[in-house]
């Protein structure tokens, strides 16, 4: 019988023997073949935002009013999304109602759409949100031209 039938003469098929008789080959040509690379963040350190679009909010509005989560006021409809566990309001969809929404975060487009309908967004749980509520603007701008010394204090 002839030698080398099957996988005889080559020491096995494919990657067979990489931890045995093909170990030097593996070290030279496939150094990253075994082992793990990278890391996996622990679940406790991950934060996933729960988001809702304006279209979904508009669709769920009658049910939210029935359940008592949203209340009708003279200024429109008041909804506390933070109470529902929603972290962020996104802008997809059309808005036809005048809404007053309390939420932790909101995209700029969502804020614009709500304000165009005569409503408002109250940002909860952040100092920037409180500042925006009071001042009507997102944050303070820093004028770099005021300081003639530069970033490093003007030293040579």
N, C-alpha and C positions, 0 to 999 in steps of 0.2 A: 504494500500500500504506500502511496505517495505521502510524504510529510507535508504538513501545512494545511491539511484539509480542515475546514471549519475556521477556528481562530487560533490554531496551534502555534505557528512560527512567530507570531507577533506578540505573544504574551497576553492574549485576551483581546476581546473586542472593545473598542472605544476607550473609556476612561478606567477600565478594569486595571487594578494593580497600582493606582497612583499613590497609595500609602504603603506599598510593598516594593515590588521589583521595578516599578517605574517612578520611584520617589525622586530621583535626581532630575528626571525629565520634568516632573511637576514643579520642582523648585526653580528650574531654569526657565521654562516656557509658560507655566501657569501659576505664578506665585500667589495670586489671589483666588485660587480655585476653592480652597477650603476656608472656613471661618465666616464670621459675620462682619458686616461693615455698617457703619452708621450707628444711629441710636434711635430708640423709640421713646418719645416723651411720655412720662407717666400721666395717666388719665386725670389725676388731681390737678396737674399744672396746666391742662388744656382748657381753653374757654371758647365755647361755641356760642355765637350770638344767635338768638332766636329773632328772626326778622319777619316783617309783614309788609306787603305792598298795599298801596292805597286802594287798588281795585279789590283786593281780598277784604279789606276793612269795610269798604262801601257795600260789598255783597253781604257781609255778616252783620251789618248795622241793625236791621230789624230784630234779629235774634239777640244781639247784645242789649238792645233796649228792653226786650221782653224779659231777659234774664236779670236785668237790673245793673248790668256792668256799665252800660252807657245811660246817661240821663239827658232828657231834653230840657234845655234852659232857654231863657229869652235870647241869649246870644247864639244859640245853635245847639249842637249836641256835644256833650262833654263825655270823653272816653279816657279812662286811665289804663293805658296799655301796660304799664309797669305792673299793675295789679293782675293782669292776665299772664304775666311772665314774658312779655315781648320786650326785647332789648332795643330793637332798632326799627324805625319806620323808613321804608323805601318808596320810591316815587312811581313805580310801574302802575299804569292805569289812569283812568279819568276820575276826577272827584266832582260830584255834583252837589254835595251837602256842605253846609257851613259847620265846620268841626272845631272843637277845642280839644286838643289831644295832649295828654301827659305821657311822656315816654323818656327813656334814658338817653337815646340818641336818635337823630333823624338826619337823613341825607339833605343836602342843600336844595336839591330839586323837589323833594317832598315838602320841605318847608315853604318853598316858593309856591307850589301848587295849592297848599292849604291856605296860605296868606292871600293868594289871588281869588279864592272863594270867599274871603272875608273872615276866615278862621284864624286860629293861632296854635302854635306848638309850644308847650311848656316842657322844657328839658329838666328832668329830675336827676338827683344824685350826683351832680358834678358842679364844681365851682364855676366852670365856664358857662354852664346852663343857667345858673343863677345870675351871672353877670349879664348874659344875653337877655334874660328876662327883664332885668332892671334897665340896662342901657339901650337895648334894642339893637345891639351889634354883637358880632361873634367874639372879638378879642381886641386887645390893644395893639396898635401898630407901633413899631419902634422905628424912629427916624435915625438912620445911621449917620446922616450928615451933620447932626448936632455936635457929635463928639469929634473934635478935630485931632485928638490924640490917636485915634485909631483903636484897633482891637487890643493890641498889646500894651497900651498905656503910653505910647509915644516914645518909649526909651530907645536908645540906639544900640 
